[in-house]
Structures are given as structure tokens and as C-alpha cells.
Amino acid sequence: MKLILPIEAADELKPHLPSDTTFVRVDIDGNLDGDATDAEVYFSWLYYLKPTTLHKVLESAPALRWHHAPNAGVNNVLTPKYLERDIILTNGAGVHAIPIAEFVIAYMLSYAKQLPSLHKLQTQQQWQRGFQIEELQDKTLLIIGAGGIGQEIAARAKAFGMRIFGSRRHPQPLPNFDKVVGANEWKALLNEAEYVVIATPLTKETEGMINAEVLRSMRADAYLINIARGKIVDEPALLKALQESWIAGAALDTVFTEPLPPESSFWTLPNVFITPHCSAHSSKVKERLPTAELRLTLALFLDNLTRYRHGKPLRNVVDKNAGY
């Protein structure tokens, strides 16, 4: 069996591959160091998911049967050209759930405890009291997308005594959630939630779904957190909502255009916390496999490779019609 492996991971993977497998390496531009016409398996790298690279690999590998992408979101993989091929797609969902969940807690605590204002006072050497500092206890958190990341967020938020609502395509009772509703039923819960977290994949259905109507339906004291994809939010509508105080504030780890352009008004709004799409980062990952941050995904790929060779169900299979 022949594999296509990213040059960053090939040497790390090589000692763990079955003896009857061979591989060719691929770089960030889709250039291969060998013949891939008989390759069955493609393990892409996080930064290889631009369509030009992906399509170049597809053209070089007509026998490809399974593609593993380390990302949780695969919206940029599912191009019309990709969907023409009968390829099993698996993703890295869950690999970075813990650091992302901890970041969400950090965003909520930063807002509730007025940390930006307090830090500003420190830099100005001012001793000022009287801030309205809140607790997370008894506040309501709505997690739009109660998948792996959403469930890790709920587990940590529940320890703070929060009431937690969630939504998912197929609703079912979940640990730490007080209520789980269907994918289109979360809007009815907006007026109850002080915190709203976007943790759903980007699909045709979710693109732009946080629009003016949704933002108008949120509480005036609500805080929006996006750790999913920027395109899920209608940014002009969000900008207006923040400027006109439809909602209290927002934490944005992902935006429509990344990096966020210097001229963007989001940079200077006092009620916005901008982070550079870093909520998935963690030194724990580097400690386990110090040569690269994303090497934690190797264990998932190797487990799925064993499953693939033995005809067993793969983990994290993407429903290409649903988009995740």
C-alpha cells in the first residue's frame, strides 16, 4: 500500500508504518517526490488545504481512496472537484478540544472580571475600584455546536455553576448540558443566554447564520464568542451590533479575513477581544511531540491507518453532504 505524506510528518511517521507500506512525500505546493499514481491514502497537513495544493494531489493520485485532514473544519477541502471523487475523508476533530475549551473559559472570565480594564489601570498605575465585576455562577451559556469542542467547553463551564444549553444536528441528552436542542432551535434560547459560543462547523447552512436578526435577538448583556470560523458571522452586522450596543461584547478568535486587516474597526472597539486564531494552541502538544505543534494528530492518523488496513470503521469520518 502506498501513502502520500506531508514532508513535515513523513520522517516522524516512518518508524510506525507497517513494513508493507511505501510512501511519497508532498510539500506545501503539492509537489511530490515520487510516483503517486497507485497511492491509496493521503495525509495532508494543516497548511496544505488550499485548493491549488489539494487539486494538484488529486490529479497525481487517481487511485486515492482515503484522505485524512488534521483540521476539524474541512470547508476548504470540499470543493466541487474534490466532491467528484469517491474519497473517504476523515478529520482531526477533537484533537484540540481541550485548549479551545480553556480559551473559551478565559474569554468569559476576562469579560466577567473586567480584566482588560483592570490591566489598563495597572499600566496607568491607578488604584481604582467600583467596577461591576460579575460571576459565572448561575449565568446561562449557549453553545451552538455541541460536538467534541462544545462538550469540552460544557464540562469546564459546568464546574463554574453555569446553566448550559447546546444545539446539534441530532439532539440528544449530553453530560453537563441542561438542554440540547436541534440545529435550528437554538435561536429560541438566545434571550436566555448571557454567553453565546459559536462552535459549529462552517457549512453552506451555517455560513453567515449569525446575522442581524440573530444579534437583535440576543440579550443586551450577552457576550458572543467565536472559536469556529469567521464566515459563520455576518461581520458588518456584528460590527453594528457592537457599536450600537445590541450586545455587550465579543471575543473573536477567528474572523472573515485572516490576518485581520489593520484598517478593521474590530481592532479598536473597546468591547471586542481579538485573538489571532490561537485558541487551539497548547504547549502540552509540543511537550508530547516537540518537533511540531500539530504532531498530536499523528496518533489519530496511525490508528485510522490500522483500521483502514483491516477494513474497520474509521474515526472522524466526515459527512461530505453535511460538511463535517
N, C-alpha and C positions, 0 to 999 in steps of 0.2 A: 504494500500500500504506500502511495506517495502523498506527502503533505506539502503544503505551501506555508512557510513560517516567516514571521517578520524577523528581520536581521537582529533586532534588539533582543529577541527571546530565543532564537534558534539554539545558541550555544548553551543556554540555561536548560532548555528542554531536552537537548540531545541525550544526556545520560539516562533520562527517564522514558525514552521512547522504546517500544518493542523492537526486537532485533530485526524483524522482517519489514520494518518501515524505512523508507528513504524520504528525503525532503529537499526542496529547493527554497532558497531564501528570496524574500521580496523586500524592496526598500519603500520609502515613503512615497515615491512617484510611481510605484507599480512595476519597477524593473526587476526581472527575475534573473537569478544567476544560473539557471538551468532550464531544462525542458519540463513544462508543467502540463503537457497535453494529456497525460494519464493521471494527473493528481485528483484525488477524491476529496481531500479535506483542505480547507483554507482557514488559518487562524490569522485574522487581521489584527492590527494594533490600533490603539485609540486614535492616533493621528492619521490613520490611513483611510478614514472613512469618507474622504471627499470623493465625489462621483467619478472624477477622472481616474483616480487610482483604482477604485473598485471596478470600473468598467474595463480597464486595461487587464486586470487579473482575470476577469470573467472571459475575455476574449482569448487569453492564453491557456485557459483551463476548461475545455469543453466537457470534460468528464466529471466536473465538480459536483459533489453530492451534498456536502455539509460545510457550512461556514459558521465559525464561531467568532463573534464580535465581542470585545471586552466591555463595551459600553452597556449601560442599562437602556438608554434611549437609542433606537435604531431608525429614527425617522429619515435620516440622511442615507441609510442603506437601501431602503425600499423604493428605489427608483423604478420607473416603468421598464427599463432594460433589465434590471435585476429580477423583477417580478415575472418576466418572460421565462425565466429558468426555473426548473423544478429542484430547488436547493433548500435543504433544511437549514434554518437559521436559528442559532442559539445566541443568547446574550449574557452579559455579566451582571444581571440584576441581583441585588443583594450583597455584592462584594463590598460596596462602600456604604451600606445602610447605616452602620453604627456611627462613623464620623459625621455623616449628613444629619442624622438624628440629633447628635450632640450639638451641632451647629444651630439647629432649629431651637433647641432649648436656650442656647446662648443668645439668639436673636430675641426671644421672648423675655429673658431676664434683663437684657440690655434695655429693652423698652420699658418693662415694668419698674425697674430700679433706677431709671433715668441716668444710666451710666455715661452716655455721651455728654450730658450736661455737667455731671459731676467731674468728669475728666477735664472738661473745658475750664471749670473753676480751679482745678489743681494747677493747670498750666498758667492760669492768671494769678495764682497764689491768693485766691479769695476763699474765705470761710463763710459760706452762705448756706442757710438752712431754709426749710419751708417748702421743699419740693413735694409734689404729690407722688409719693412712692407707693406702688401697688404690690400685691401678692399674686402669685399664680393660683394659689388655693381657691377653689370654687369657681374659677374662670372656665369658660367653655372654649374648647379648641375644636375646630372643624378641619379635618384632614381630607382634602379632595384627592383621592387615590390611596386607598387602604391596602396597598401591596406590601412588599418587603420593607421598603423605606418607611412607608406610613405606619406600619406595625411597630417598627423600632422607635419611631417618634412617640407613638402612643404609650409604649412601655415606659419611657422616661418621663413623659408628661403626667402619667398616672401617679408616679411617685411624688409629684408636687400637689396632688389632690385636685387635679383638673377634671372637669367633665369632658368627655371626648366623644365626638361624632366622627363618622367616616363614611366615605362613599366608595363603591367599586361596581364594576360591571355586573358581577354576580354577587349580590349582597348575602351575607351570612354572618352569624354571631362570631366575633373575634375577641381574643383576650385583650383586656384593657380598654375596649371600646364600650361606651354606654349605649350606642346606637350605630348601626351600619345600614345605610340606605343604598338604593340603586344609583347607577351612574348619573342619571338626570334628576335625582330627587334632592340633591344637596342644596339647591337654591332655596328651598323652603326652610332651611335651617340657618340661613345667613343672619337673620335678625336675632339669633340667639348666641352667636359666636363672637367673643372678643378677639380671638385669634383665628385666622384662616390660613392654612398652609396648602400650597399647591404642590402635590407630589404625584401627579398623574403623568403618564407618557404623552408626548406630543404626537397627535394623530390628526387626521382630517376632521374628526369630530371635536377635538379639544383645541385646535388652533384658534386663537382669538376668543375663547369662550369666557375669559374674564373681561367682560366688556362694560360699557357704561351702565347697562341695565343691572348687571350683577353688582357693580360697585355702588350704585344707588341703593341697592337692596341691603347692603351691609350696614352695620351699626356705625354711628358717628365716632365711637371709641374703638372701632375694630382696627386690628393691625394685620396687614397682609404679608405673607412670607412666600417667596417663590424660590424653591430649590430644584425645580424641574427643568423647564425650557422657556426661554424668553418669549417665544412666539405664542405661547398659551395666553399671554396677556395682551390686550389691546393697549399699547403703551400711550398713545395720545389720550385715551380715556383715563388711564391711571394717572397720568400727569395732571390732568384737570381735577381728578378726584382728590389728589394730594394738595394741589394748590388751593382748591376751594373748600377743603376740609370735609369732603363727603365721608372720608375715613380718617383715622388718626395718623396713620403712617404705614410704612412698608419697609421690609428688608428684602433686597433683591440680590441673589447670588448669581442670577442669570438674566440676561437681557436680550432684546431682539438682535442687536448688533454687538458682537464681542470682538475686540475690547469695546467698552462703552466709549463713544466718541467724546473728545474733550468739550465739545460745544453742547453736550446733552444737559438739559436742565435738571436731570436727576442728581447730578453731582452736587449741586448747591442747595437743594431743598433741605430744610432743617429737619423734616420728618421722614427722611429716607436714609437707610443704612445700606450702602453699596459695598459688596464684596466681590472679588474678581473670579467668580466661578471656582471657588476653592473649598466648598463645604465638604467635598469628598476626600480631601487631602488628610493624611494622617501619618505621623512618624511611626506608628505601630506597623504599618505596611512596610516601611523602609527597614525597620528592625528585623522583620521576618525575612525579607529578601532585599538586602540593601542596595543591590545594583540598579534598581529602578522601582519607582513608586507603584506601578501597576502590576508588578510580578505576582501579586496575590492571585491574579486571575489564572495563573498557570495551573494551580491545583484544580480549578474548575475545568479547565480545558483537558487536562490529563485524565480526570475522572470521566469526562464525556467521551474521550477517545477510547477508553476501555469499554465503555458502554456501546459505542458505535461499532467497535470490532466484534462484539459479542451479540449484536442485534438487540440490545436492550434499550428501553426508552431513555432519551437524553434529558438532561436537566436544562431548564430555562429555554425550552423551545418557544420561539416567537410565533404567535398567530399573525401571519402576514396580512390577513384581511383586517384584523383589529388594529395592527400596528405596534403590538407589544406582546 
